[in-house]
């Protein structure tokens, strides 16, 4: 009878949406977070959009590092990147460049990012592609205004039920123009990502 390799796995992968297990490996300490992300991104996952890996027990989002992979279960979310972009666009969290690039959440569902810091690779002053401190500072101030002033700014849903007339919704809503701009930007971003993936 053939051996079941899954029997000795101490790191397991699960689809964050369905909870279904789809793989794993045995970790004795040599596989790093960076190795794990490379393995998932180039060998195991075939997705055209952003994805994230989260350690279930700690809630830590895995980023490329030389740290060894922690034993346990990992949830892989192939839509979280989009969700984070949407939540960032809605000012539900922000990054304060004047407080060590700390991530501040303004809603109960923080996805485990509150209090964490932006990865140094995104803010390296020598990298011309780094994120701009001025843009982060502007976004942080807008987040404060949207969440702390008065009753706060309205929060828009970003999904529409099947058969609903989106244009009519945008036309009659009090903040329809803003919601339309957000939807258009989101779709253009997804289109750009799929074109870059093809290239």
Backbone as ProteinMPNN parsed JSONL, in Angstrom:
{"seq_chain_A": "XXXXXXXXXXXXXXXXXXXXXXXXXXXXXXXXXXXXXXXXXXXXXXXXXXXXXXXXXXXXXXXXXXXXXXXXXXXXXXXXXXXXXXXXXXXXXXXXXXXXXXXXXXXXXXXXXXXXXXXXXXXXXXXXXXXXXXXXXXXXXXXXXXXXXXXXXXXXXXXXXXXXXXXXXXXXXXXXXXXXXXXXXXXXXXXXXXXXXXX", "coords_chain_A": {"N_chain_A": [[0.853, -1.183, 0.0], [0.599, 2.238, -0.857], [2.365, 5.008, 0.665], [0.812, 7.619, 2.53], [1.41, 10.825, 1.995], [0.297, 13.04, 3.185], [-0.068, 12.393, 5.805], [2.137, 13.013, 7.444], [2.368, 15.729, 7.332], [2.881, 18.968, 8.702], [2.247, 21.496, 8.201], [-0.449, 23.002, 6.736], [-2.624, 23.844, 3.989], [-5.5, 25.821, 3.373], [-8.473, 26.738, 1.647], [-9.559, 29.953, 2.059], [-12.135, 30.837, 1.64], [-13.882, 28.607, 1.334], [-12.981, 26.78, 3.203], [-11.932, 24.398, 2.523], [-9.387, 21.955, 2.446], [-6.305, 21.923, 0.645], [-3.681, 21.123, 0.393], [-0.246, 20.896, 1.595], [2.736, 20.577, 3.645], [5.699, 19.049, 5.089], [7.396, 20.616, 7.63], [10.551, 21.254, 8.777], [12.062, 23.329, 9.42], [13.573, 24.552, 7.438], [12.196, 25.801, 5.372], [11.308, 28.987, 4.455], [9.25, 31.958, 5.028], [9.376, 33.47, 2.674], [10.132, 31.455, 0.841], [7.82, 29.865, 0.977], [5.828, 31.605, -0.062], [6.814, 31.883, -2.66], [6.645, 29.22, -3.6], [3.864, 28.804, -3.478], [2.982, 30.872, -5.196], [4.198, 30.369, -7.696], [4.032, 27.68, -8.29], [1.864, 26.153, -7.04], [-0.569, 27.734, -6.917], [-2.86, 28.908, -9.281], [-3.808, 31.662, -10.17], [-5.107, 34.761, -11.303], [-5.26, 37.072, -9.891], [-4.65, 39.123, -6.952], [-3.496, 37.541, -3.936], [-3.544, 36.301, -0.569], [-1.84, 34.935, 2.275], [-2.597, 33.589, 5.352], [-1.721, 32.836, 8.657], [-3.54, 30.694, 10.613], [-3.771, 30.421, 13.513], [-2.313, 32.602, 14.634], [-3.166, 34.732, 13.11], [-1.539, 36.178, 11.518], [-0.536, 37.812, 8.573], [1.251, 36.493, 5.926], [4.347, 37.572, 4.786], [7.058, 38.119, 2.454], [9.916, 36.864, 3.897], [12.887, 35.958, 5.756], [12.261, 34.39, 7.826], [11.51, 31.237, 9.361], [8.819, 29.141, 8.245], [5.98, 28.98, 10.264], [4.655, 26.269, 12.085], [1.449, 24.771, 11.441], [-1.917, 25.659, 10.426], [-2.823, 27.294, 7.401], [-4.611, 29.866, 5.827], [-5.59, 30.544, 2.582], [-6.371, 33.209, 0.691], [-7.795, 34.201, -2.181], [-9.008, 36.51, -2.877], [-8.519, 38.494, -1.123], [-6.616, 40.516, -1.522], [-7.958, 42.232, -3.245], [-10.056, 42.87, -1.544], [-8.675, 44.21, 0.496], [-7.727, 46.392, -0.957], [-10.173, 47.609, -1.574], [-11.115, 48.193, 1.027], [-9.116, 49.944, 1.821], [-9.53, 51.993, -0.037], [-11.99, 52.835, 0.902], [-11.335, 54.079, 3.195], [-11.186, 52.541, 5.521], [-9.011, 51.521, 6.734], [-5.699, 52.735, 7.327], [-2.348, 53.973, 6.758], [0.065, 55.304, 8.808], [2.621, 57.329, 8.087], [4.123, 58.877, 9.757], [4.304, 57.648, 12.161], [6.049, 55.467, 12.337], [5.157, 53.993, 10.145], [2.849, 52.68, 10.888], [-0.032, 50.611, 10.752], [-3.354, 51.515, 10.936], [-6.557, 50.614, 11.884], [-9.957, 51.442, 11.225], [-12.326, 50.202, 11.63], [-14.345, 47.454, 12.904], [-13.676, 44.985, 11.627], [-10.671, 44.227, 11.13], [-8.969, 42.518, 9.797], [-6.74, 41.489, 11.03], [-4.653, 43.308, 10.793], [-4.294, 45.625, 12.229], [-2.157, 47.795, 13.965], [0.103, 46.649, 12.962], [3.097, 47.052, 10.933], [3.969, 48.686, 7.882], [5.478, 46.791, 5.352], [9.007, 46.913, 5.07], [10.059, 46.777, 2.476], [8.304, 48.163, 0.882], [8.734, 50.796, 1.438], [11.319, 51.635, 1.086], [13.737, 54.081, 0.933], [15.599, 54.249, -1.109], [14.501, 53.038, -3.268], [12.962, 53.749, -6.289], [10.342, 53.054, -6.789], [8.996, 53.036, -4.435], [6.385, 53.529, -1.996], [4.814, 56.66, -1.679], [5.478, 58.924, 0.937], [4.042, 61.278, 1.203], [1.618, 60.698, -0.088], [0.662, 58.632, 1.546], [0.416, 60.068, 3.939], [-1.545, 61.953, 3.213], [-3.695, 60.186, 2.684], [-4.025, 59.063, 5.224], [-4.893, 61.277, 6.712], [-7.313, 61.814, 5.371], [-8.66, 59.492, 6.048], [-8.963, 59.829, 8.795], [-10.683, 62.053, 8.802], [-12.909, 60.932, 7.432], [-13.749, 58.969, 9.205], [-13.834, 59.971, 11.847], [-14.949, 62.502, 12.09], [-17.873, 64.087, 12.996], [-20.743, 62.163, 12.201], [-19.39, 60.583, 10.535], [-18.327, 59.609, 7.216], [-20.459, 58.287, 4.583], [-20.583, 54.742, 4.01], [-19.988, 52.738, 1.296], [-21.502, 49.945, -0.289], [-19.836, 47.446, -2.167], [-20.628, 45.508, -3.828], [-23.098, 44.232, -6.068], [-26.379, 42.964, -6.285], [-27.427, 40.279, -8.399], [-28.92, 41.174, -11.446], [-29.626, 43.715, -10.662], [-29.921, 47.123, -11.493], [-27.159, 48.804, -11.96], [-26.389, 51.358, -12.883], [-28.696, 52.863, -12.539], [-28.878, 52.781, -9.773], [-26.557, 54.231, -9.086], [-27.331, 56.674, -10.149], [-29.529, 57.575, -8.609], [-28.767, 57.548, -5.928], [-27.671, 59.426, -3.035], [-24.874, 59.757, -2.859], [-24.069, 58.877, -5.315], [-22.346, 59.562, -7.483], [-19.75, 59.465, -6.342], [-19.695, 56.793, -5.594], [-19.901, 55.562, -8.093], [-17.459, 56.385, -9.258], [-15.698, 55.001, -7.597], [-16.352, 52.321, -8.189], [-15.708, 52.232, -10.914], [-12.933, 52.756, -10.828], [-12.094, 50.476, -9.42], [-12.722, 48.412, -11.225], [-11.098, 49.116, -13.395], [-8.599, 48.784, -12.227], [-8.591, 45.99, -11.793], [-8.719, 45.158, -14.441], [-6.288, 46.164, -15.422], [-4.511, 44.639, -13.894], [-5.056, 42.06, -14.887], [-4.227, 42.331, -17.532], [-1.487, 42.841, -17.175], [-0.791, 40.389, -16.096], [-1.103, 38.691, -18.277], [0.877, 39.626, -20.0]], "CA_chain_A": [[0.0, 0.0, 0.0], [1.431, 3.441, -0.92], [2.345, 5.905, 1.821], [0.041, 8.855, 2.412], [2.3, 11.928, 2.367], [-0.425, 14.009, 4.013], [-0.059, 11.947, 7.201], [3.202, 13.641, 8.237], [2.387, 17.189, 7.14], [2.633, 19.793, 9.888], [1.792, 22.776, 7.652], [-1.553, 22.675, 5.828], [-3.24, 24.971, 3.289], [-6.948, 25.764, 3.24], [-9.116, 27.833, 0.933], [-10.171, 30.819, 3.075], [-13.552, 31.017, 1.355], [-14.652, 27.375, 1.528], [-12.43, 25.98, 4.287], [-11.455, 23.135, 1.967], [-7.943, 21.759, 2.434], [-5.816, 21.579, -0.689], [-2.266, 20.781, 0.343], [0.574, 21.158, 2.756], [4.074, 19.992, 3.59], [6.363, 18.821, 6.367], [8.366, 21.687, 7.899], [11.512, 20.98, 9.842], [12.717, 24.592, 9.721], [14.342, 25.135, 6.335], [11.34, 26.567, 4.452], [11.025, 30.324, 4.99], [8.032, 32.601, 4.522], [9.629, 33.828, 1.272], [10.041, 30.202, 0.076], [6.415, 29.466, 0.933], [5.111, 32.461, -1.011], [7.28, 31.543, -4.004], [6.063, 27.918, -3.945], [2.436, 28.993, -3.741], [2.757, 31.768, -6.326], [4.709, 29.912, -8.991], [3.8, 26.257, -8.532], [0.576, 25.602, -6.616], [-1.745, 28.568, -7.19], [-2.996, 29.445, -10.628], [-4.798, 32.729, -10.059], [-4.677, 35.979, -11.975], [-5.435, 38.252, -9.047], [-3.886, 39.128, -5.704], [-3.862, 36.545, -2.941], [-2.822, 36.434, 0.692], [-1.715, 33.736, 3.095], [-2.703, 33.974, 6.762], [-1.576, 31.762, 9.644], [-4.82, 30.673, 11.335], [-3.688, 30.629, 14.961], [-1.812, 33.932, 14.994], [-3.799, 35.767, 12.302], [-0.477, 36.926, 10.833], [-0.456, 37.748, 7.119], [2.614, 36.106, 5.583], [5.062, 38.429, 3.837], [8.36, 37.505, 2.164], [10.949, 37.092, 4.909], [13.795, 34.824, 5.992], [11.778, 33.657, 9.002], [10.972, 29.921, 9.006], [7.364, 28.99, 8.275], [5.468, 28.481, 11.545], [3.807, 25.089, 11.923], [0.026, 24.996, 11.633], [-2.805, 25.789, 9.281], [-2.776, 28.57, 6.7], [-5.736, 30.148, 4.94], [-5.175, 31.257, 1.382], [-7.498, 33.999, 0.204], [-7.476, 34.729, -3.509], [-9.715, 37.769, -3.098], [-8.204, 39.435, -0.058], [-5.94, 41.694, -2.057], [-8.998, 43.133, -3.721], [-10.778, 43.363, -0.377], [-7.836, 45.205, 1.16], [-7.76, 47.607, -1.78], [-11.483, 48.235, -1.388], [-11.167, 48.742, 2.383], [-8.213, 51.099, 1.816], [-10.236, 53.038, -0.784], [-13.108, 53.3, 1.722], [-10.734, 54.674, 4.398], [-11.428, 51.695, 6.685], [-7.713, 51.447, 7.395], [-4.718, 53.619, 6.716], [-0.966, 53.809, 7.217], [0.594, 56.582, 9.268], [4.068, 57.35, 7.859], [4.77, 59.637, 10.828], [4.331, 56.817, 13.369], [6.723, 54.215, 11.999], [4.368, 53.297, 9.117], [1.892, 51.82, 11.584], [-1.34, 50.44, 10.128], [-4.443, 51.83, 11.862], [-7.867, 50.256, 11.338], [-11.052, 52.285, 11.706], [-13.545, 49.396, 11.645], [-14.153, 46.235, 13.693], [-13.053, 43.906, 10.864], [-9.351, 44.723, 10.754], [-8.216, 41.464, 9.105], [-5.493, 41.217, 11.725], [-3.575, 44.205, 10.367], [-4.187, 46.787, 13.11], [-0.944, 47.866, 14.762], [1.266, 46.139, 12.234], [3.781, 48.103, 10.178], [4.128, 48.457, 6.451], [6.706, 46.06, 5.037], [10.088, 47.832, 4.674], [10.31, 46.767, 1.038], [7.398, 49.138, 0.257], [9.078, 52.166, 1.823], [12.766, 51.807, 0.975], [13.984, 55.391, 0.328], [16.444, 54.124, -2.301], [13.72, 52.434, -4.345], [12.115, 54.755, -6.938], [8.961, 52.572, -6.824], [8.453, 52.991, -3.074], [5.16, 54.299, -1.798], [5.1, 58.043, -1.301], [5.06, 59.353, 2.278], [3.028, 62.327, 1.055], [0.342, 60.053, -0.407], [0.221, 57.956, 2.772], [0.022, 61.108, 4.899], [-2.828, 62.476, 2.729], [-4.705, 59.151, 2.886], [-4.253, 58.934, 6.663], [-5.73, 62.423, 7.125], [-8.659, 61.602, 4.831], [-9.261, 58.421, 6.852], [-9.375, 60.443, 10.061], [-11.879, 62.856, 8.533], [-14.028, 60.068, 7.053], [-14.179, 58.107, 10.303], [-13.912, 60.594, 13.167], [-15.663, 63.778, 12.085], [-19.333, 63.953, 13.039], [-21.225, 60.783, 12.099], [-18.542, 59.877, 9.576], [-18.785, 59.578, 5.826], [-21.185, 57.051, 4.276], [-19.802, 53.601, 3.55], [-20.687, 52.162, 0.153], [-21.341, 48.531, -0.615], [-19.114, 47.352, -3.433], [-21.17, 44.431, -4.651], [-24.476, 44.442, -6.483], [-27.08, 41.709, -6.501], [-27.645, 39.959, -9.804], [-30.104, 41.764, -12.039], [-29.836, 45.08, -10.191], [-29.434, 48.133, -12.428], [-26.115, 49.56, -11.277], [-26.395, 52.764, -13.299], [-29.84, 53.497, -11.884], [-28.483, 52.942, -8.373], [-25.621, 55.352, -9.033], [-28.018, 57.913, -10.51], [-30.483, 58.039, -7.601], [-28.184, 57.621, -4.589], [-27.109, 60.735, -2.684], [-23.44, 59.764, -3.154], [-23.939, 58.022, -6.486], [-21.163, 59.9, -8.282], [-18.578, 58.935, -5.651], [-19.748, 55.331, -5.672], [-19.593, 55.21, -9.481], [-16.014, 56.553, -9.437], [-15.035, 53.91, -6.891], [-16.587, 51.097, -8.958], [-14.93, 52.345, -12.145], [-11.519, 52.593, -10.471], [-11.888, 49.08, -9.05], [-12.734, 47.593, -12.442], [-9.898, 49.429, -14.175], [-7.468, 48.167, -11.536], [-8.638, 44.563, -12.089], [-8.386, 45.002, -15.862], [-4.852, 46.4, -15.546], [-3.827, 43.48, -13.312], [-5.178, 40.904, -15.779], [-3.387, 42.603, -18.702], [-0.1, 42.635, -16.748], [-0.602, 38.953, -15.892], [-0.982, 38.103, -19.611], [2.175, 40.013, -20.556]], "C_chain_A": [[0.897, 1.244, 0.0], [1.289, 4.293, 0.347], [1.512, 7.149, 1.522], [0.913, 10.002, 2.906], [1.617, 12.93, 3.299], [-0.348, 13.652, 5.496], [1.013, 12.647, 8.034], [3.296, 15.149, 8.043], [2.123, 17.904, 8.457], [2.32, 21.242, 9.505], [0.743, 22.424, 6.606], [-2.164, 23.937, 5.248], [-4.737, 24.738, 3.157], [-7.433, 26.959, 2.433], [-9.866, 28.666, 1.97], [-11.67, 30.973, 2.868], [-14.363, 29.785, 1.722], [-14.197, 26.549, 2.721], [-11.863, 24.651, 3.825], [-9.928, 23.08, 1.965], [-7.475, 21.411, 1.034], [-4.318, 21.304, -0.746], [-1.557, 21.076, 1.639], [1.943, 20.546, 2.584], [4.581, 19.751, 5.005], [7.437, 19.886, 6.527], [9.261, 21.274, 9.049], [12.317, 22.236, 10.15], [13.42, 25.253, 8.557], [13.498, 25.954, 5.362], [10.967, 27.884, 5.122], [9.701, 30.843, 4.454], [8.195, 32.967, 3.049], [9.553, 32.59, 0.384], [8.589, 29.791, -0.109], [5.647, 30.291, -0.091], [5.531, 32.165, -2.443], [6.647, 30.237, -4.47], [4.59, 28.078, -4.306], [2.213, 29.793, -5.02], [3.201, 31.247, -7.669], [4.396, 28.456, -9.299], [2.36, 25.835, -8.232], [-0.648, 26.42, -7.008], [-1.733, 29.047, -8.634], [-4.141, 30.451, -10.569], [-4.233, 33.98, -10.703], [-4.789, 37.221, -11.119], [-4.575, 38.128, -7.79], [-4.376, 38.027, -4.778], [-3.025, 36.776, -1.697], [-2.832, 35.102, 1.426], [-1.712, 34.19, 4.551], [-2.571, 32.737, 7.645], [-2.813, 31.798, 10.538], [-4.693, 31.05, 12.804], [-3.283, 32.047, 15.332], [-2.533, 35.056, 14.259], [-2.802, 36.584, 11.499], [-0.555, 36.708, 9.329], [1.005, 37.484, 6.766], [3.165, 37.045, 4.518], [6.425, 37.797, 3.583], [9.387, 37.869, 3.234], [11.804, 35.84, 5.031], [13.388, 34.016, 7.216], [11.253, 32.289, 8.57], [9.447, 29.911, 9.114], [6.97, 28.375, 9.617], [4.554, 27.289, 11.265], [2.349, 25.468, 12.139], [-0.723, 25.115, 10.325], [-2.749, 27.202, 8.725], [-3.989, 28.69, 5.795], [-5.232, 30.973, 3.774], [-6.409, 31.901, 0.78], [-7.112, 34.619, -1.126], [-8.228, 36.01, -3.815], [-9.344, 38.834, -2.097], [-7.486, 40.676, -0.548], [-6.939, 42.719, -2.544], [-9.765, 43.714, -2.547], [-9.972, 44.417, 0.362], [-7.811, 46.501, 0.367], [-9.075, 48.351, -1.574], [-11.57, 48.882, -0.014], [-10.255, 49.961, 2.507], [-8.896, 52.274, 1.112], [-11.387, 53.632, 0.02], [-12.643, 53.916, 3.041], [-11.03, 53.868, 5.66], [-10.135, 51.335, 7.401], [-6.762, 52.363, 6.648], [-3.354, 53.356, 7.336], [-0.433, 55.182, 7.583], [2.119, 56.597, 9.09], [4.827, 58.073, 8.964], [4.801, 58.881, 12.159], [4.921, 55.446, 13.028], [5.979, 53.366, 10.988], [3.4, 52.299, 9.742], [0.567, 51.798, 10.828], [-2.398, 50.639, 11.206], [-5.754, 51.419, 11.196], [-8.936, 51.117, 12.001], [-12.375, 51.526, 11.723], [-13.281, 48.113, 12.426], [-13.445, 45.11, 12.939], [-11.709, 44.373, 10.337], [-8.488, 43.72, 10.032], [-6.866, 41.197, 9.751], [-4.35, 42.141, 11.369], [-3.374, 45.385, 11.303], [-2.918, 46.707, 13.957], [0.291, 47.311, 14.082], [1.925, 47.293, 11.494], [3.928, 47.685, 8.726], [5.473, 47.788, 6.197], [7.779, 47.026, 4.548], [10.354, 47.868, 3.174], [9.453, 47.807, 0.307], [7.831, 50.578, 0.494], [10.574, 52.444, 1.798], [13.072, 53.123, 0.267], [14.851, 55.33, -0.93], [15.678, 53.572, -3.501], [12.808, 53.486, -4.981], [10.641, 54.341, -6.996], [8.323, 52.495, -5.442], [7.159, 53.809, -3.007], [5.531, 55.673, -1.244], [4.593, 58.352, 0.11], [3.956, 60.397, 2.197], [1.655, 61.729, 0.766], [-0.202, 59.334, 0.831], [-0.288, 58.961, 3.805], [-1.348, 61.678, 4.515], [-3.936, 61.46, 3.008], [-5.035, 58.991, 4.371], [-5.146, 60.067, 7.165], [-7.157, 62.279, 6.613], [-9.388, 60.519, 5.622], [-9.76, 58.954, 8.188], [-10.653, 61.249, 9.855], [-13.091, 61.974, 8.245], [-14.588, 59.296, 8.24], [-14.449, 58.815, 11.621], [-14.709, 61.884, 13.217], [-17.166, 63.52, 12.054], [-19.76, 62.494, 13.049], [-20.369, 59.96, 11.151], [-19.146, 59.91, 8.186], [-19.543, 58.281, 5.565], [-20.234, 55.981, 3.744], [-20.598, 52.905, 2.46], [-20.445, 50.671, 0.061], [-20.657, 48.468, -1.974], [-19.595, 46.192, -4.284], [-22.638, 44.725, -4.934], [-25.123, 43.082, -6.694], [-27.341, 41.525, -7.987], [-28.961, 40.567, -10.288], [-30.389, 43.188, -11.602], [-29.218, 46.058, -11.187], [-28.443, 49.043, -11.709], [-26.182, 51.043, -11.621], [-27.558, 53.521, -12.654], [-29.528, 53.752, -10.41], [-27.556, 54.135, -8.22], [-26.338, 56.683, -9.263], [-28.868, 58.455, -9.366], [-29.897, 58.163, -6.191], [-27.624, 59.006, -4.305], [-25.619, 60.849, -3.012], [-23.149, 58.893, -4.377], [-22.694, 58.286, -7.313], [-19.899, 59.316, -7.653], [-18.53, 57.413, -5.744], [-19.418, 54.852, -7.086], [-18.092, 55.315, -9.742], [-15.25, 55.409, -8.779], [-15.166, 52.593, -7.661], [-15.758, 51.1, -10.239], [-13.443, 52.131, -11.869], [-11.201, 51.136, -10.145], [-11.826, 48.191, -10.285], [-11.518, 47.861, -13.319], [-8.663, 48.797, -13.546], [-7.43, 46.671, -11.83], [-8.253, 44.297, -13.537], [-6.886, 45.161, -16.072], [-4.074, 45.2, -15.02], [-3.904, 42.279, -14.24], [-4.346, 41.096, -17.041], [-1.921, 42.381, -18.349], [0.195, 41.16, -16.562], [-0.39, 38.257, -17.234], [0.387, 38.398, -20.206], [3.243, 39.186, -19.921]], "O_chain_A": [[1.855, 1.307, 0.77], [0.248, 4.298, 1.004], [1.513, 7.66, 0.402], [1.131, 10.138, 4.11], [2.277, 13.588, 4.104], [-0.542, 14.516, 6.351], [0.809, 12.855, 9.23], [4.226, 15.776, 8.55], [1.256, 17.501, 9.232], [2.15, 22.101, 10.37], [1.008, 21.64, 5.694], [-2.224, 24.972, 5.912], [-5.191, 23.63, 2.873], [-6.875, 28.053, 2.524], [-10.719, 28.14, 2.685], [-12.402, 31.215, 3.828], [-15.416, 29.899, 2.351], [-14.948, 25.701, 3.205], [-11.371, 23.865, 4.634], [-9.26, 24.024, 1.543], [-8.159, 20.687, 0.311], [-3.744, 21.259, -1.834], [-2.167, 21.45, 2.64], [2.281, 20.053, 1.508], [3.977, 20.189, 5.984], [8.293, 20.042, 5.656], [8.794, 20.984, 10.15], [13.165, 22.22, 11.042], [13.83, 26.408, 8.668], [14.054, 26.737, 4.592], [10.389, 27.902, 6.209], [9.105, 30.255, 3.552], [7.265, 32.797, 2.261], [8.98, 32.647, -0.704], [8.173, 29.417, -1.205], [4.899, 29.741, -0.898], [4.698, 32.193, -3.349], [6.167, 30.147, -5.6], [4.129, 27.549, -5.317], [1.361, 29.441, -5.836], [2.642, 31.638, -8.694], [4.487, 28.038, -10.453], [1.707, 25.226, -9.078], [-1.668, 25.849, -7.394], [-0.717, 29.529, -9.136], [-5.288, 30.13, -10.879], [-3.028, 34.227, -10.655], [-4.449, 38.315, -11.569], [-3.865, 37.14, -7.603], [-5.54, 37.63, -4.835], [-1.945, 37.364, -1.754], [-3.71, 34.262, 1.224], [-0.933, 35.06, 4.94], [-3.225, 31.721, 7.411], [-3.101, 32.824, 11.155], [-5.43, 31.909, 13.288], [-3.854, 32.632, 16.253], [-2.526, 36.2, 14.714], [-3.173, 37.574, 10.869], [-0.631, 35.573, 8.859], [1.897, 38.177, 7.255], [2.535, 37.28, 3.487], [6.905, 37.019, 4.408], [9.687, 39.045, 3.444], [11.477, 34.793, 4.473], [14.078, 33.073, 7.602], [10.615, 32.182, 7.523], [8.867, 30.586, 9.964], [7.549, 27.379, 10.05], [3.773, 27.309, 10.314], [2.042, 26.371, 12.918], [-0.234, 24.728, 9.264], [-2.642, 28.177, 9.469], [-4.353, 27.749, 5.09], [-4.536, 31.972, 3.954], [-7.366, 31.222, 0.409], [-6.214, 35.458, -1.195], [-8.096, 36.548, -4.914], [-9.805, 39.97, -2.206], [-7.722, 41.772, -0.042], [-6.797, 43.916, -2.294], [-10.091, 44.901, -2.538], [-10.53, 45.418, 0.81], [-7.866, 47.587, 0.944], [-9.089, 49.573, -1.42], [-12.05, 50.009, 0.104], [-10.583, 50.909, 3.221], [-8.852, 53.406, 1.594], [-11.726, 54.802, -0.156], [-13.462, 54.237, 3.902], [-11.118, 54.434, 6.75], [-10.162, 50.893, 8.55], [-6.991, 52.718, 5.492], [-3.228, 52.614, 8.309], [-0.472, 56.111, 6.775], [2.834, 55.951, 9.856], [6.039, 57.904, 9.097], [5.27, 59.412, 13.165], [4.365, 54.408, 13.386], [6.145, 52.146, 10.966], [3.162, 51.219, 9.202], [0.102, 52.824, 10.331], [-2.345, 50.009, 12.262], [-6.033, 51.83, 10.07], [-8.833, 51.472, 13.175], [-13.437, 52.142, 11.819], [-12.127, 47.72, 12.598], [-12.686, 44.354, 13.544], [-11.62, 44.863, 9.212], [-7.355, 44.045, 9.679], [-5.944, 40.726, 9.085], [-3.19, 41.808, 11.612], [-2.37, 46.089, 11.185], [-2.64, 45.685, 14.585], [1.406, 47.485, 14.574], [1.372, 48.392, 11.436], [3.999, 46.501, 8.395], [6.488, 48.185, 6.769], [7.501, 47.874, 3.7], [10.825, 48.88, 2.654], [9.831, 48.278, -0.766], [7.345, 51.487, -0.178], [11.04, 53.393, 2.428], [12.704, 53.28, -0.897], [14.837, 56.263, -1.733], [16.165, 53.638, -4.63], [11.966, 54.061, -4.292], [9.778, 55.187, -7.228], [7.229, 51.95, -5.293], [6.894, 54.66, -3.855], [6.453, 55.807, -0.44], [3.439, 58.081, 0.441], [3.041, 60.405, 3.021], [0.647, 62.189, 1.301], [-1.394, 59.422, 1.126], [-1.302, 58.727, 4.463], [-2.209, 61.867, 5.374], [-4.998, 61.826, 3.511], [-6.197, 58.806, 4.732], [-6.057, 59.834, 7.96], [-8.108, 62.585, 7.332], [-10.596, 60.615, 5.842], [-10.836, 58.583, 8.656], [-11.595, 61.141, 10.641], [-14.18, 62.234, 8.755], [-15.783, 59.0, 8.275], [-15.219, 58.311, 12.439], [-15.106, 62.315, 14.299], [-17.663, 62.811, 11.178], [-19.22, 61.684, 13.802], [-20.603, 58.763, 10.985], [-20.329, 60.203, 8.011], [-19.306, 57.28, 6.241], [-19.221, 56.283, 3.114], [-21.749, 52.525, 2.671], [-19.338, 50.189, 0.298], [-20.871, 49.328, -2.828], [-19.033, 45.922, -5.345], [-23.324, 45.377, -4.147], [-24.496, 42.16, -7.215], [-27.46, 42.495, -8.736], [-29.985, 40.478, -9.61], [-31.311, 43.814, -12.125], [-28.108, 45.834, -11.669], [-28.83, 49.933, -10.952], [-26.046, 51.891, -10.739], [-27.414, 54.681, -12.27], [-29.869, 54.802, -9.866], [-27.745, 54.96, -7.326], [-25.997, 57.694, -8.649], [-28.928, 59.669, -9.168], [-30.491, 58.83, -5.343], [-27.155, 59.688, -5.216], [-25.152, 61.919, -3.401], [-22.102, 58.25, -4.454], [-22.053, 57.351, -7.791], [-19.068, 58.737, -8.354], [-17.469, 56.822, -5.945], [-18.73, 53.846, -7.254], [-17.512, 54.435, -10.377], [-14.273, 54.907, -9.334], [-14.2, 51.838, -7.772], [-15.172, 50.08, -10.604], [-12.774, 51.402, -12.601], [-10.158, 50.621, -10.549], [-10.969, 47.312, -10.376], [-10.968, 46.938, -13.92], [-7.777, 48.326, -14.259], [-6.357, 46.127, -12.091], [-7.548, 43.332, -13.831], [-6.276, 44.388, -16.811], [-3.086, 44.787, -15.627], [-2.925, 41.545, -14.375], [-3.809, 40.124, -17.573], [-1.182, 41.793, -19.139], [1.309, 40.715, -16.838], [0.415, 37.33, -17.326], [0.993, 37.534, -20.841], [4.42, 39.346, -20.243]]}, "name": "protein", "num_of_chains": 1, "seq": "XXXXXXXXXXXXXXXXXXXXXXXXXXXXXXXXXXXXXXXXXXXXXXXXXXXXXXXXXXXXXXXXXXXXXXXXXXXXXXXXXXXXXXXXXXXXXXXXXXXXXXXXXXXXXXXXXXXXXXXXXXXXXXXXXXXXXXXXXXXXXXXXXXXXXXXXXXXXXXXXXXXXXXXXXXXXXXXXXXXXXXXXXXXXXXXXXXXXXXX"}
